[in-house]
Amino acid sequence: MVARLAPVLLVAVALAACGSSTTTSTHSGKTIFVAALGDSITAGSPGYDPSHDQAKLLGFGENPQSQWEYWAQQKDPRLVFRNCGVYGERTDEIARRLVACRRGADVLVVQGGINDIAQGVPVAVTARNLRRMVERGKALGLRVEVAEVIPWNNGYPDAAPKILALNRLIDAMGRAEHVRVLPFYSVLDDPKHPGRMVDAWTADGDHPSVEGYRRLGELAFRLP
């Protein structure tokens, strides 16, 4: 996200306060409620947005499979997700929605950072914002995880070093805070073209495709 601001995040679990949707579980085991807080990557752009009105406004699709949360729930039916992803938000904006998003949740997944990079926010500031969300979630009694920033094809090569630098800070923060870091970057990174997603795994060069979201949900997500 260099010359333009790309969307970032959404899923399938519902909370009116977040304008989000909820994926339900039919499994007979104990339900685990996961609050997914982030930008358009959490939301599921461009194939999905948890807010019907926002999807219409942005011209996005309404395919629930365009969410990593959908695929994580398919793999583990105990999971119920609240999708609190909002397109285009920076980490400071995402943080303002944490308390509303986490109500009733067992687990909090914090994701964000690409819009900060797109808008020139220093990576140290972004990492600090993410850490504060992790600390806030832990203080509220939640099990917390934080996601890496994904590769950005349309921002390559300018944004690539910043993404790697931010992910190093996220990894270090995860170790310091004793929280799992979800490998969103490595699961989508193209080994033949490092710093970019495989073409089949991105819908528009900014966001994952349905196949990319499937990889995030099945391969990157793990419970704390």
Backbone as a chain_set.jsonl record, in Angstrom:
{"seq": "MVARLAPVLLVAVALAACGSSTTTSTHSGKTIFVAALGDSITAGSPGYDPSHDQAKLLGFGENPQSQWEYWAQQKDPRLVFRNCGVYGERTDEIARRLVACRRGADVLVVQGGINDIAQGVPVAVTARNLRRMVERGKALGLRVEVAEVIPWNNGYPDAAPKILALNRLIDAMGRAEHVRVLPFYSVLDDPKHPGRMVDAWTADGDHPSVEGYRRLGELAFRLP", "coords": {"N": [[0.833, -1.169, 0.0], [1.303, 1.615, -1.172], [1.075, 3.858, -3.041], [-1.616, 3.933, -2.824], [-4.373, 3.33, -0.623], [-5.071, 0.267, 0.66], [-7.749, -2.08, 1.3], [-8.284, -3.703, 4.49], [-9.308, -6.424, 6.184], [-11.807, -8.93, 7.539], [-14.473, -11.497, 8.709], [-16.541, -14.309, 9.798], [-18.567, -14.06, 12.128], [-20.803, -12.721, 14.444], [-21.265, -9.382, 15.61], [-23.037, -6.726, 16.522], [-22.099, -4.294, 17.434], [-19.607, -4.108, 16.316], [-20.175, -4.192, 13.711], [-20.075, -6.66, 12.609], [-19.898, -10.172, 11.615], [-21.01, -13.514, 12.539], [-19.686, -16.756, 12.704], [-21.229, -19.826, 13.089], [-21.325, -22.768, 15.197], [-21.832, -26.275, 14.966], [-20.888, -28.251, 16.434], [-20.697, -30.651, 19.07], [-19.017, -30.32, 21.197], [-17.311, -28.177, 23.607], [-17.951, -24.803, 22.984], [-15.769, -22.415, 21.57], [-15.21, -19.11, 21.685], [-14.063, -16.763, 19.487], [-12.719, -13.62, 19.085], [-12.031, -11.734, 16.351], [-10.007, -9.227, 15.532], [-9.27, -6.567, 13.474], [-8.083, -5.31, 10.277], [-8.863, -5.049, 6.794], [-7.985, -7.563, 6.092], [-8.728, -9.236, 8.104], [-11.414, -8.828, 7.799], [-12.062, -9.92, 5.301], [-11.871, -8.91, 2.76], [-11.412, -8.736, -0.836], [-13.688, -10.17, -1.199], [-15.574, -10.402, 0.744], [-17.353, -8.739, 3.387], [-17.972, -8.058, 6.777], [-19.924, -6.237, 7.327], [-22.896, -5.627, 5.809], [-23.798, -3.24, 4.627], [-21.403, -1.847, 4.302], [-20.113, -3.545, 2.531], [-21.699, -3.22, 0.222], [-21.249, -0.496, -0.237], [-18.503, -0.423, -0.804], [-18.365, -2.08, -2.928], [-17.827, -4.77, -2.601], [-17.819, -8.399, -2.478], [-20.113, -10.954, -1.229], [-19.31, -13.375, -0.186], [-18.958, -15.768, 2.139], [-16.833, -17.523, 2.306], [-14.624, -16.119, 1.728], [-12.956, -15.442, 3.953], [-10.586, -15.86, 6.462], [-11.386, -16.811, 8.858], [-13.668, -18.312, 8.382], [-12.61, -20.673, 7.221], [-10.999, -21.596, 9.28], [-12.95, -22.257, 11.144], [-14.263, -24.268, 9.779], [-12.359, -26.226, 9.915], [-12.145, -26.661, 12.658], [-14.84, -27.23, 14.33], [-15.63, -26.396, 16.857], [-15.156, -23.737, 17.085], [-16.319, -20.392, 17.194], [-16.529, -17.427, 15.518], [-16.184, -13.916, 15.889], [-16.241, -11.469, 13.629], [-14.471, -8.716, 13.466], [-13.358, -7.046, 11.533], [-12.29, -4.189, 9.763], [-12.205, -2.442, 6.846], [-9.366, -0.708, 5.651], [-8.414, 0.439, 8.043], [-5.988, 1.815, 10.32], [-3.655, 0.688, 12.869], [-4.012, 2.202, 15.218], [-6.632, 2.987, 14.97], [-7.972, 0.549, 14.876], [-7.515, -0.313, 17.486], [-9.308, 1.147, 19.015], [-11.656, -0.205, 18.88], [-11.463, -2.484, 20.345], [-12.52, -3.196, 22.935], [-15.309, -3.351, 22.502], [-15.353, -5.389, 20.612], [-14.37, -7.631, 21.948], [-16.229, -8.627, 23.769], [-17.561, -11.205, 25.655], [-15.84, -13.053, 24.555], [-13.467, -15.786, 24.332], [-10.981, -15.911, 23.204], [-8.727, -13.618, 21.689], [-7.808, -12.383, 18.583], [-5.4, -10.383, 17.265], [-4.841, -8.263, 14.577], [-3.219, -6.384, 12.046], [-1.661, -3.475, 10.497], [-0.771, -3.089, 7.838], [-2.057, -0.908, 6.677], [-1.032, 1.152, 8.173], [1.631, 1.123, 7.253], [1.116, 1.803, 4.597], [0.329, 4.414, 4.93], [2.54, 5.66, 5.893], [3.25, 5.464, 8.595], [5.63, 5.051, 11.15], [7.257, 1.886, 11.621], [7.893, 1.144, 14.216], [6.088, 2.546, 15.774], [3.689, 1.393, 14.942], [4.128, -1.271, 15.798], [4.153, -0.812, 18.531], [1.502, -0.019, 18.942], [0.182, -2.42, 18.321], [1.21, -4.046, 20.33], [0.127, -2.844, 22.598], [-2.561, -3.469, 22.236], [-2.436, -6.25, 22.517], [-1.567, -6.402, 25.179], [-3.754, -5.179, 26.429], [-5.814, -6.982, 25.815], [-4.91, -9.257, 27.227], [-5.021, -8.232, 29.827], [-7.743, -8.077, 30.124], [-8.377, -10.647, 30.509], [-8.321, -12.448, 28.405], [-7.258, -15.064, 26.155], [-4.685, -14.432, 23.972], [-3.689, -13.762, 20.608], [-1.486, -12.746, 17.945], [-1.259, -11.563, 14.623], [1.001, -11.878, 11.855], [1.926, -9.392, 9.384], [0.758, -9.608, 6.066], [2.33, -10.486, 2.858], [2.598, -7.929, 0.307], [1.659, -7.497, -2.757], [1.046, -5.377, -4.569], [2.362, -3.337, -3.359], [4.969, -3.926, -3.618], [8.287, -3.205, -4.79], [8.656, -1.42, -2.713], [7.324, -1.413, -0.181], [8.09, -3.805, 0.925], [10.523, -4.114, 2.606], [9.679, -2.736, 4.892], [7.482, -4.205, 5.747], [8.741, -6.623, 6.436], [10.39, -5.666, 8.494], [8.457, -4.812, 10.359], [7.219, -7.26, 10.886], [9.318, -8.604, 12.141], [9.434, -7.145, 14.513], [6.901, -7.767, 15.505], [7.192, -10.535, 15.917], [9.163, -10.505, 17.916], [7.772, -9.173, 19.916], [5.735, -11.038, 20.4], [7.212, -13.112, 21.586], [8.114, -11.783, 23.897], [5.717, -11.173, 25.167], [4.635, -13.619, 25.495], [2.754, -14.723, 23.709], [1.074, -16.372, 21.0], [2.279, -16.003, 17.705], [0.744, -15.66, 14.702], [1.495, -17.135, 11.617], [0.947, -15.449, 9.204], [2.322, -14.183, 7.143], [4.354, -15.991, 6.162], [2.813, -18.129, 5.294], [1.568, -17.187, 3.033], [3.571, -16.179, 1.451], [5.443, -16.148, -1.569], [7.698, -18.524, -2.478], [9.232, -18.437, -4.771], [9.155, -15.833, -5.511], [9.958, -13.92, -3.313], [8.442, -11.867, -0.807], [6.092, -11.354, -2.038], [2.717, -12.431, -2.636], [1.722, -15.656, -3.833], [0.319, -15.763, -7.081], [-2.172, -17.087, -7.343], [-3.087, -16.95, -4.803], [-3.886, -14.434, -4.167], [-6.415, -11.962, -4.499], [-6.425, -9.448, -5.632], [-3.931, -8.329, -5.528], [-3.62, -6.919, -3.237], [-5.123, -8.124, -1.233], [-5.886, -11.421, 0.107], [-7.055, -14.125, -1.997], [-9.954, -16.328, -2.157], [-8.72, -18.834, -1.942], [-6.32, -18.039, -0.781], [-7.243, -17.054, 1.695], [-8.228, -19.454, 2.641], [-5.846, -20.845, 3.104], [-4.771, -19.268, 5.176], [-6.671, -19.704, 7.212], [-6.619, -22.517, 7.542], [-3.899, -23.257, 7.727], [-2.378, -21.246, 9.021], [-3.759, -20.301, 11.307], [-3.966, -21.075, 14.716], [-5.155, -22.21, 17.85], [-4.478, -20.497, 20.947]], "CA": [[0.0, 0.0, 0.0], [2.22, 2.719, -1.239], [0.401, 4.998, -3.634], [-3.023, 3.907, -2.491], [-4.697, 2.62, 0.609], [-5.82, -0.938, 0.347], [-8.607, -2.587, 2.36], [-7.628, -4.74, 5.301], [-9.832, -7.395, 7.143], [-13.162, -9.355, 7.911], [-14.735, -12.957, 8.777], [-17.92, -14.726, 9.941], [-19.028, -14.14, 13.492], [-21.467, -11.438, 14.422], [-21.403, -8.481, 16.738], [-23.565, -5.499, 15.944], [-21.255, -3.158, 17.811], [-18.458, -4.074, 15.415], [-20.638, -4.344, 12.345], [-19.435, -7.893, 12.181], [-20.735, -11.351, 11.446], [-20.56, -14.611, 13.389], [-19.809, -18.116, 12.186], [-21.772, -20.659, 14.148], [-20.786, -24.124, 15.29], [-22.808, -27.332, 15.259], [-20.145, -29.286, 17.153], [-21.262, -30.902, 20.389], [-18.041, -29.993, 22.223], [-17.37, -26.833, 24.169], [-17.751, -23.732, 22.017], [-14.701, -21.467, 21.84], [-15.584, -17.866, 21.034], [-12.857, -16.04, 19.077], [-12.907, -12.27, 18.557], [-10.997, -11.424, 15.355], [-9.953, -7.764, 15.479], [-8.255, -6.154, 12.514], [-8.443, -4.488, 9.133], [-9.553, -5.759, 5.715], [-7.54, -8.96, 6.034], [-9.645, -9.909, 9.032], [-12.775, -8.69, 7.264], [-12.251, -10.832, 4.177], [-11.885, -8.156, 1.503], [-12.577, -8.025, -1.372], [-14.796, -11.09, -1.436], [-16.545, -10.409, 1.847], [-17.24, -7.748, 4.462], [-18.977, -8.418, 7.795], [-21.007, -5.255, 7.276], [-23.578, -5.664, 4.51], [-23.818, -1.884, 4.079], [-20.047, -1.522, 3.863], [-19.844, -4.352, 1.338], [-22.363, -2.55, -0.893], [-20.582, 0.786, -0.467], [-17.179, -0.646, -1.372], [-18.466, -2.958, -4.082], [-17.258, -6.066, -2.262], [-18.699, -9.544, -2.569], [-20.722, -11.449, 0.005], [-18.952, -14.791, -0.129], [-18.368, -16.01, 3.461], [-15.588, -18.281, 2.202], [-13.535, -15.146, 1.607], [-12.562, -15.073, 5.308], [-9.775, -16.919, 7.066], [-12.14, -17.339, 9.99], [-14.556, -19.363, 7.859], [-11.851, -21.908, 7.02], [-10.579, -22.075, 10.604], [-14.108, -22.877, 11.778], [-14.51, -25.532, 9.092], [-11.379, -27.187, 10.411], [-12.419, -26.93, 14.075], [-16.223, -26.776, 14.515], [-15.862, -25.797, 18.179], [-14.874, -22.31, 17.027], [-17.277, -19.392, 16.733], [-15.762, -16.207, 15.317], [-16.753, -12.58, 15.698], [-15.402, -10.774, 12.653], [-14.394, -7.271, 13.705], [-12.442, -6.47, 10.561], [-12.774, -2.977, 9.096], [-11.382, -2.066, 5.699], [-8.615, 0.541, 5.602], [-8.04, 1.022, 9.329], [-4.657, 1.69, 10.921], [-3.69, 0.005, 14.171], [-4.566, 3.069, 16.264], [-8.091, 2.962, 14.801], [-8.412, -0.796, 15.273], [-7.452, -0.413, 18.949], [-10.474, 1.786, 19.628], [-12.792, -1.125, 18.831], [-11.111, -3.73, 21.033], [-13.413, -3.537, 24.048], [-16.59, -3.786, 21.948], [-15.173, -6.653, 19.892], [-13.988, -8.784, 22.784], [-17.275, -9.009, 24.725], [-17.965, -12.601, 25.669], [-14.885, -13.909, 23.842], [-12.432, -16.542, 25.042], [-9.709, -15.679, 22.518], [-8.642, -12.409, 20.872], [-6.774, -12.361, 17.549], [-5.09, -9.007, 16.875], [-4.23, -8.221, 13.245], [-3.192, -5.046, 11.468], [-0.354, -2.899, 10.24], [-0.472, -2.747, 6.447], [-2.527, 0.449, 6.396], [-0.028, 2.03, 8.786], [2.744, 1.202, 6.302], [0.644, 2.535, 3.426], [0.187, 5.824, 5.276], [3.806, 6.205, 6.35], [3.453, 5.382, 10.042], [6.842, 4.276, 11.451], [6.929, 0.529, 12.057], [8.005, 1.059, 15.678], [4.816, 3.041, 16.314], [2.703, 0.344, 14.664], [4.391, -2.393, 16.706], [3.725, -0.408, 19.877], [0.035, -0.094, 18.963], [-0.197, -3.839, 18.379], [1.545, -4.571, 21.667], [-0.854, -2.333, 23.555], [-3.777, -4.279, 22.09], [-2.149, -7.547, 23.133], [-1.557, -6.2, 26.635], [-5.129, -4.896, 26.845], [-6.55, -8.241, 25.769], [-4.478, -10.093, 28.351], [-5.536, -7.631, 31.058], [-9.172, -8.38, 30.168], [-8.525, -12.075, 30.796], [-8.437, -13.225, 27.176], [-6.104, -15.667, 25.505], [-4.445, -13.496, 22.88], [-2.745, -14.066, 19.538], [-1.266, -11.623, 17.048], [-0.938, -12.05, 13.277], [1.967, -11.173, 11.025], [1.443, -8.678, 8.202], [0.929, -10.454, 4.883], [3.016, -9.846, 1.73], [1.764, -6.958, -0.411], [2.129, -7.501, -4.145], [0.945, -4.058, -5.192], [3.303, -2.443, -2.692], [6.324, -4.415, -3.842], [9.209, -3.596, -3.716], [8.868, -0.353, -1.737], [6.812, -1.734, 1.151], [8.577, -5.104, 1.406], [11.408, -4.042, 3.783], [8.92, -2.276, 6.055], [6.686, -5.346, 6.21], [9.658, -7.54, 7.12], [10.81, -5.038, 9.755], [7.335, -4.871, 11.293], [7.032, -8.647, 11.318], [10.36, -8.919, 13.142], [9.001, -6.551, 15.779], [5.768, -8.565, 15.978], [7.724, -11.797, 16.439], [9.832, -10.213, 19.186], [6.722, -8.863, 20.875], [5.091, -12.293, 20.766], [8.065, -13.812, 22.559], [8.147, -11.028, 25.153], [4.396, -11.215, 25.798], [4.244, -15.031, 25.594], [1.547, -14.974, 22.917], [1.343, -16.985, 19.707], [2.289, -15.172, 16.504], [0.197, -16.441, 13.594], [2.399, -16.918, 10.484], [0.207, -15.028, 8.014], [3.26, -13.837, 6.069], [5.035, -17.144, 5.562], [1.83, -19.004, 4.661], [1.186, -16.615, 1.739], [4.751, -15.725, 0.716], [5.815, -16.949, -2.731], [9.129, -18.846, -2.366], [9.913, -18.081, -6.016], [9.16, -14.368, -5.579], [9.797, -13.508, -1.91], [7.875, -10.546, -0.59], [4.82, -11.269, -2.743], [1.86, -13.61, -2.558], [1.509, -16.433, -5.057], [-0.784, -15.151, -7.823], [-3.441, -17.765, -7.064], [-3.472, -16.717, -3.413], [-4.324, -13.048, -3.975], [-7.542, -11.589, -5.358], [-6.243, -8.143, -6.268], [-2.603, -7.811, -5.237], [-3.656, -6.322, -1.9], [-5.791, -9.042, -0.305], [-5.942, -12.818, -0.331], [-8.202, -14.725, -2.683], [-10.579, -17.366, -1.324], [-7.694, -19.835, -1.68], [-5.397, -17.456, 0.192], [-7.893, -17.073, 3.01], [-8.273, -20.844, 3.098], [-4.531, -21.16, 3.657], [-4.63, -18.6, 6.467], [-7.522, -20.354, 8.199], [-6.255, -23.91, 7.78], [-2.478, -23.455, 7.985], [-1.774, -20.237, 9.892], [-4.457, -20.125, 12.581], [-3.944, -22.105, 15.768], [-5.583, -21.682, 19.141], [-3.361, -20.263, 21.893]], "C": [[0.876, 1.23, 0.0], [1.509, 3.941, -1.786], [-1.068, 5.045, -3.261], [-3.234, 3.102, -1.232], [-5.534, 1.418, 0.267], [-6.639, -1.353, 1.536], [-7.865, -3.554, 3.257], [-8.488, -5.436, 6.362], [-11.322, -7.665, 7.423], [-13.397, -10.87, 7.997], [-16.188, -13.367, 8.88], [-18.287, -15.025, 11.367], [-19.67, -12.804, 13.752], [-21.492, -10.678, 15.718], [-21.843, -7.152, 16.174], [-22.675, -4.317, 16.252], [-20.059, -3.028, 16.904], [-18.902, -4.076, 13.968], [-20.13, -5.634, 11.763], [-20.411, -9.037, 12.078], [-20.193, -12.483, 12.288], [-20.748, -15.959, 12.734], [-20.257, -19.003, 13.329], [-21.222, -22.07, 14.078], [-21.897, -25.11, 15.602], [-22.146, -28.472, 16.032], [-20.687, -29.435, 18.567], [-20.295, -30.573, 21.511], [-18.195, -28.567, 22.696], [-17.077, -25.801, 23.081], [-16.635, -22.808, 22.487], [-14.981, -20.224, 21.014], [-14.327, -17.044, 20.76], [-13.247, -14.683, 18.513], [-11.74, -11.958, 17.636], [-11.042, -9.924, 15.091], [-8.887, -7.333, 14.487], [-8.804, -5.279, 11.409], [-9.118, -5.352, 8.06], [-9.142, -7.216, 5.586], [-8.389, -9.81, 6.979], [-11.062, -9.916, 8.457], [-13.054, -9.68, 6.145], [-12.302, -10.152, 2.824], [-11.049, -8.875, 0.434], [-13.796, -8.914, -1.574], [-15.884, -11.045, -0.397], [-16.286, -9.212, 2.75], [-18.307, -8.076, 5.493], [-20.14, -7.436, 7.866], [-21.618, -5.264, 5.883], [-23.559, -4.288, 3.848], [-22.44, -1.49, 3.546], [-19.677, -2.301, 2.601], [-20.467, -3.707, 0.106], [-21.648, -1.259, -1.248], [-19.261, 0.602, -1.192], [-17.198, -1.524, -2.618], [-17.853, -4.329, -3.851], [-18.306, -7.168, -2.413], [-19.287, -9.919, -1.218], [-20.522, -12.957, 0.097], [-18.291, -15.084, 1.213], [-17.075, -16.818, 3.415], [-14.373, -17.375, 2.009], [-13.207, -14.559, 2.981], [-11.687, -16.192, 5.848], [-10.523, -17.563, 8.214], [-13.081, -18.47, 9.571], [-13.812, -20.693, 7.78], [-11.331, -22.466, 8.341], [-11.729, -22.788, 11.302], [-14.486, -24.191, 11.103], [-13.57, -26.621, 9.597], [-11.647, -27.592, 11.855], [-13.813, -26.4, 14.406], [-16.542, -26.255, 15.91], [-15.809, -24.271, 18.116], [-16.079, -21.508, 16.539], [-16.517, -18.071, 16.678], [-16.659, -14.965, 15.288], [-15.789, -11.827, 14.792], [-15.496, -9.271, 12.865], [-13.338, -6.654, 12.796], [-13.067, -5.265, 9.88], [-11.751, -2.533, 8.061], [-10.676, -0.726, 5.923], [-8.136, 1.097, 6.921], [-6.572, 0.794, 9.681], [-4.8, 1.041, 12.296], [-4.249, 0.888, 15.279], [-6.089, 3.109, 16.186], [-8.66, 1.613, 15.22], [-8.504, -0.9, 16.792], [-8.691, 0.163, 19.629], [-11.681, 0.859, 19.676], [-12.576, -2.395, 19.649], [-12.139, -4.121, 22.089], [-14.754, -4.027, 23.523], [-16.47, -5.152, 21.29], [-15.012, -7.841, 20.824], [-15.097, -9.288, 23.696], [-17.671, -10.465, 24.568], [-16.98, -13.56, 25.041], [-13.96, -14.647, 24.804], [-11.041, -16.194, 24.516], [-9.816, -14.39, 21.72], [-7.502, -12.566, 19.879], [-6.601, -10.916, 17.097], [-4.356, -9.035, 15.539], [-4.257, -6.785, 12.735], [-1.772, -4.609, 11.168], [-0.108, -2.457, 8.815], [-0.946, -1.345, 6.097], [-1.632, 1.498, 7.054], [1.138, 2.235, 7.817], [2.337, 2.028, 5.09], [0.576, 4.034, 3.682], [1.437, 6.416, 5.913], [4.022, 6.226, 7.847], [4.725, 4.567, 10.306], [6.496, 2.9, 12.02], [7.029, 0.376, 13.571], [6.711, 1.531, 16.343], [3.726, 1.988, 16.115], [2.883, -0.837, 15.609], [3.954, -2.056, 18.121], [2.199, -0.46, 19.992], [-0.447, -1.536, 19.075], [0.077, -4.411, 19.765], [0.55, -4.089, 22.708], [-2.171, -3.087, 23.456], [-3.599, -5.657, 22.717], [-2.201, -7.428, 24.652], [-2.969, -5.952, 27.158], [-5.955, -6.176, 26.85], [-6.192, -9.157, 26.928], [-5.034, -9.557, 29.672], [-7.03, -7.898, 31.231], [-9.44, -9.877, 30.364], [-8.66, -12.969, 29.579], [-7.135, -13.944, 26.85], [-5.889, -14.901, 24.206], [-3.438, -14.057, 21.881], [-2.606, -12.828, 18.669], [-0.791, -12.167, 15.707], [0.159, -11.21, 12.635], [1.24, -10.387, 9.935], [1.729, -9.543, 6.97], [1.768, -9.744, 3.817], [2.047, -8.949, 0.962], [2.287, -6.809, -1.828], [2.127, -6.118, -4.769], [1.864, -3.034, -4.54], [4.753, -2.812, -2.902], [7.002, -3.576, -4.935], [9.29, -2.595, -2.566], [8.465, -0.737, -0.317], [7.448, -2.981, 1.749], [9.523, -5.006, 2.611], [10.681, -3.603, 5.049], [8.064, -3.4, 6.623], [7.564, -6.323, 6.974], [10.103, -6.974, 8.459], [9.696, -5.092, 10.788], [7.111, -6.295, 11.773], [8.103, -9.093, 12.295], [9.975, -8.359, 14.501], [7.81, -7.315, 16.36], [6.251, -9.882, 16.576], [8.393, -11.59, 17.791], [8.814, -9.907, 20.276], [6.0, -10.127, 21.332], [5.89, -13.067, 21.794], [8.035, -13.108, 23.911], [6.831, -11.136, 25.911], [3.878, -12.638, 25.982], [2.898, -15.289, 24.925], [1.96, -15.571, 21.575], [1.302, -15.932, 18.602], [1.832, -16.049, 15.34], [0.973, -16.12, 12.316], [1.684, -16.548, 9.183], [1.147, -14.729, 6.85], [3.795, -15.086, 5.377], [4.066, -18.074, 4.834], [1.426, -18.502, 3.269], [2.378, -16.204, 0.882], [5.101, -16.701, -0.413], [7.312, -17.265, -2.664], [9.912, -18.5, -3.626], [10.019, -16.566, -6.199], [8.947, -13.822, -4.161], [9.31, -12.065, -1.789], [6.563, -10.317, -1.308], [4.029, -12.547, -2.505], [1.892, -14.35, -3.886], [0.276, -15.883, -5.759], [-2.137, -15.775, -7.485], [-3.954, -17.488, -5.659], [-3.879, -15.283, -3.142], [-5.419, -12.713, -4.974], [-7.241, -10.349, -6.192], [-4.856, -7.546, -6.063], [-2.49, -7.138, -3.893], [-4.138, -7.326, -0.853], [-5.698, -10.477, -0.806], [-7.175, -13.111, -1.186], [-8.877, -15.696, -1.717], [-9.545, -18.438, -0.981], [-6.663, -19.315, -0.684], [-5.981, -17.435, 1.586], [-7.995, -18.501, 3.552], [-6.938, -21.243, 3.722], [-4.329, -20.51, 5.031], [-5.435, -19.33, 7.544], [-7.085, -21.754, 8.546], [-4.819, -24.077, 8.237], [-1.874, -22.486, 8.994], [-2.444, -20.152, 11.254], [-4.285, -21.344, 13.472], [-4.469, -21.449, 17.047], [-4.376, -21.468, 20.035], [-3.064, -21.504, 22.724]], "O": [[1.156, 1.812, 1.048], [1.353, 4.942, -1.087], [-1.701, 6.094, -3.373], [-2.39, 2.302, -0.829], [-6.592, 1.542, -0.349], [-6.288, -1.03, 2.671], [-6.896, -4.173, 2.816], [-8.369, -4.987, 7.502], [-12.072, -6.695, 7.54], [-12.585, -11.579, 7.402], [-17.017, -12.843, 8.136], [-18.307, -16.193, 11.757], [-19.122, -11.795, 13.31], [-21.71, -11.245, 16.788], [-21.1, -6.517, 15.425], [-22.512, -3.428, 15.416], [-19.538, -1.926, 16.736], [-18.062, -3.971, 13.074], [-19.793, -5.71, 10.581], [-21.591, -8.905, 12.405], [-19.04, -12.435, 12.716], [-21.839, -16.278, 12.26], [-19.707, -18.927, 14.428], [-20.722, -22.512, 13.044], [-22.791, -24.824, 16.399], [-22.754, -29.519, 16.259], [-21.09, -28.452, 19.188], [-20.7, -30.544, 22.673], [-19.084, -27.839, 22.253], [-16.089, -25.908, 22.354], [-16.565, -22.46, 23.666], [-14.988, -20.278, 19.784], [-13.61, -16.671, 21.688], [-14.025, -14.607, 17.562], [-10.592, -11.92, 18.077], [-11.995, -9.415, 14.5], [-7.719, -7.693, 14.64], [-9.825, -4.607, 11.559], [-9.86, -6.279, 8.385], [-9.885, -8.019, 5.023], [-8.718, -10.957, 6.677], [-11.805, -10.885, 8.61], [-14.157, -10.219, 6.05], [-12.733, -10.756, 1.843], [-10.078, -9.553, 0.769], [-14.824, -8.455, -2.07], [-16.979, -11.571, -0.601], [-15.158, -8.733, 2.867], [-19.448, -8.349, 5.12], [-21.205, -7.755, 8.395], [-20.95, -4.951, 4.898], [-23.329, -4.182, 2.643], [-22.323, -0.882, 2.482], [-19.008, -1.774, 1.713], [-19.832, -3.651, -0.948], [-21.458, -0.956, -2.426], [-18.929, 1.375, -2.091], [-16.176, -1.694, -3.284], [-17.408, -4.98, -4.797], [-19.508, -6.906, -2.468], [-18.999, -9.289, -0.2], [-21.445, -13.707, 0.415], [-17.146, -14.678, 1.414], [-16.303, -16.806, 4.374], [-13.231, -17.824, 2.116], [-13.183, -13.341, 3.156], [-12.029, -17.365, 5.697], [-10.314, -18.739, 8.511], [-13.268, -19.447, 10.297], [-14.325, -21.721, 8.222], [-11.232, -23.682, 8.502], [-11.523, -23.799, 11.973], [-14.968, -25.116, 11.756], [-13.946, -27.789, 9.691], [-11.406, -28.737, 12.235], [-13.951, -25.222, 14.736], [-17.63, -25.72, 16.125], [-16.35, -23.592, 18.988], [-16.766, -21.901, 15.596], [-15.931, -17.644, 17.673], [-17.754, -14.984, 14.725], [-14.642, -11.583, 15.166], [-16.482, -8.638, 12.487], [-12.525, -5.841, 13.235], [-14.227, -5.304, 9.47], [-10.587, -2.285, 8.375], [-11.296, 0.258, 6.327], [-7.497, 2.149, 6.931], [-5.994, -0.254, 9.391], [-5.904, 0.868, 12.812], [-4.898, 0.381, 16.195], [-6.762, 3.248, 17.207], [-9.716, 1.55, 15.849], [-9.441, -1.492, 17.327], [-9.075, -0.292, 20.706], [-12.625, 1.106, 20.427], [-13.424, -3.287, 19.641], [-12.579, -5.27, 22.124], [-15.292, -5.01, 24.033], [-17.376, -5.979, 21.396], [-15.471, -8.941, 20.515], [-14.909, -10.313, 24.352], [-18.066, -10.903, 23.488], [-17.241, -14.763, 24.99], [-13.705, -14.201, 25.924], [-10.061, -16.181, 25.261], [-10.863, -14.095, 21.143], [-6.367, -12.847, 20.265], [-7.545, -10.298, 16.603], [-3.363, -9.747, 15.387], [-5.22, -6.056, 12.974], [-0.807, -5.281, 11.532], [0.682, -1.541, 8.586], [-0.304, -0.659, 5.301], [-1.496, 2.609, 6.541], [1.578, 3.361, 7.586], [3.111, 2.854, 4.607], [0.745, 4.833, 2.762], [1.408, 7.539, 6.417], [4.899, 6.943, 8.328], [4.881, 3.489, 9.734], [5.557, 2.765, 12.804], [6.316, -0.442, 14.153], [6.291, 0.975, 17.358], [2.934, 1.729, 17.021], [1.908, -1.348, 16.16], [3.441, -2.918, 18.834], [1.665, -0.892, 21.014], [-1.372, -1.834, 19.831], [-0.729, -5.168, 20.305], [0.171, -4.845, 23.603], [-2.83, -3.322, 24.468], [-4.508, -6.169, 23.372], [-2.809, -8.259, 25.327], [-3.337, -6.462, 28.216], [-6.712, -6.425, 27.789], [-7.071, -9.764, 27.539], [-5.463, -10.328, 30.53], [-7.528, -7.941, 32.357], [-10.591, -10.312, 30.382], [-9.069, -14.124, 29.7], [-6.051, -13.493, 27.22], [-6.825, -14.741, 23.423], [-2.475, -14.73, 22.25], [-3.486, -11.966, 18.65], [-0.012, -13.119, 15.659], [0.239, -9.999, 12.841], [0.09, -10.677, 9.606], [2.803, -10.132, 6.848], [1.905, -8.522, 3.863], [0.838, -9.175, 0.964], [3.248, -6.078, -2.07], [3.093, -5.727, -5.424], [2.116, -1.974, -5.113], [5.659, -2.12, -2.438], [6.352, -3.257, -5.931], [9.922, -2.879, -1.549], [9.175, -0.427, 0.64], [7.357, -3.198, 2.958], [9.342, -5.758, 3.569], [11.02, -4.041, 6.148], [7.934, -3.532, 7.84], [7.18, -6.8, 8.042], [10.189, -7.703, 9.447], [9.946, -5.383, 11.957], [6.841, -6.512, 12.954], [7.821, -9.885, 13.193], [10.166, -9.016, 15.524], [7.721, -7.491, 17.576], [5.769, -10.298, 17.629], [8.218, -12.395, 18.706], [8.973, -10.33, 21.422], [5.689, -10.273, 22.514], [5.337, -13.609, 22.751], [7.942, -13.76, 24.951], [6.817, -11.185, 27.141], [2.809, -12.844, 26.557], [2.027, -15.965, 25.473], [3.055, -15.309, 21.077], [0.411, -15.084, 18.566], [2.463, -17.06, 15.032], [1.1, -14.948, 11.96], [1.804, -17.253, 8.181], [0.807, -14.993, 5.696], [3.701, -15.22, 4.157], [4.448, -18.734, 3.868], [0.994, -19.286, 2.425], [2.208, -15.909, -0.302], [5.059, -17.918, -0.234], [8.126, -16.349, -2.784], [11.123, -18.291, -3.563], [10.865, -16.079, -6.949], [7.868, -13.316, -3.85], [9.704, -11.181, -2.549], [5.977, -9.238, -1.219], [4.593, -13.602, -2.213], [2.069, -13.739, -4.94], [-0.716, -15.568, -5.101], [-3.134, -15.065, -7.355], [-5.116, -17.757, -5.354], [-4.188, -14.938, -2.002], [-5.367, -13.117, -6.135], [-7.731, -10.209, -7.312], [-4.63, -6.38, -6.389], [-1.389, -6.816, -3.448], [-3.627, -7.37, 0.265], [-5.463, -10.72, -1.99], [-8.193, -12.426, -1.096], [-8.421, -15.866, -0.587], [-9.5, -18.903, 0.157], [-6.184, -20.068, 0.164], [-5.295, -17.761, 2.555], [-7.865, -18.733, 4.754], [-6.911, -21.908, 4.758], [-3.779, -21.132, 5.94], [-4.946, -19.549, 8.652], [-7.161, -22.158, 9.707], [-4.536, -24.951, 9.057], [-0.965, -22.851, 9.739], [-1.764, -19.95, 12.261], [-4.438, -22.485, 13.037], [-4.24, -20.262, 17.282], [-3.368, -22.163, 19.907], [-2.163, -21.485, 23.563]]}, "num_chains": 1, "name": "protein.A"}
